[in-house]
Amino acid sequence: MTQKKVGVRQRTAYSIEEKLVVVSYAQENGRNVAAKHFSLDASMIGRWVKQSNNWDKENKKKKRAETPGRKAFYPEAEDLLYSWIIEQRKKGLAVNYTSTRLQMCKILKKPIIQALYPAGEYEFQGNLSWVNCFMKRFDLSLRRRTKISQKLPEDTEEKLEEFRRFVIRLRTQYNFDLNSIFNMDETPVWFDMAGNMTINNKGDKTVHIRTTGNDKNHFTVVLTCSAGKKFFYFLFFILFCIYLK
């Protein structure tokens, strides 16, 4: 079988396809034979052989990128779904995976859509794979609400270690029982938990999520843990005191 020759060219660059022809010939017949056959430098062919594995990976990635994604089974229904998402986002309402699937089910029940896809209402699965493909087709992504987050001090770890040593010194000095050591903290829980994630167009710098107005109204939850094993009795005592009030 006659091998396809690359040919001698007065240049320093060769395509991946040309290099792979040389590499394949070199792997079968040897580097020096390939250099003589293609009139190329043997050391350069040796470098090509070492680099050929990376070329194969790049070609596979390129083929995957060029391969179109899975086509939509219900394109007209997905167009309506996309319009619904854009409308919800213009109102500042969050759209998650669950609401997207439920809205798609509603759209498939519309008479105009049922005329196009009679069995769509029953065949539609609405799994996570479909949601990801749908978002990819319409250039959507799951975005976090833009806001200014509270940052911890730079010396947080140092302060925690200092507090730990302080507790150890007190217990060594006064011989505290573990059941006498408690850690208590309180955290607010808001009545309106709108969430911080929503499906949104890619590239938007501002991701707004509207609330009901109760996002600042909250109640306080007190969390307590004990270093010993008698925490249950302490918790029962606290609840009993609350009941008496």
Secondary structure, 3 states (H helix, E strand, C coil): CCCCCCCCCCCCCCCHHHHHHHHHHHHHHCHHHHHHHHCCCHHHHHHHHHHHHHHHHHHHHHHHHHCCCCCCCCHHHHHHHHHHHHHHHHCCCCCCHHHHHHHHHHHHCCHHHHHHCCCHHHHCCCCHHHHHHHHHHCCEEEEECCCCCCCCCCCHHHHHHHHHHHHHHHHHHHCCCHHHCEEEEEEEEECCCCCCEEEEECCCCCCCCCCCCCCCCEEEEEEEEECCCCHHHHHHHHHHHHHHC
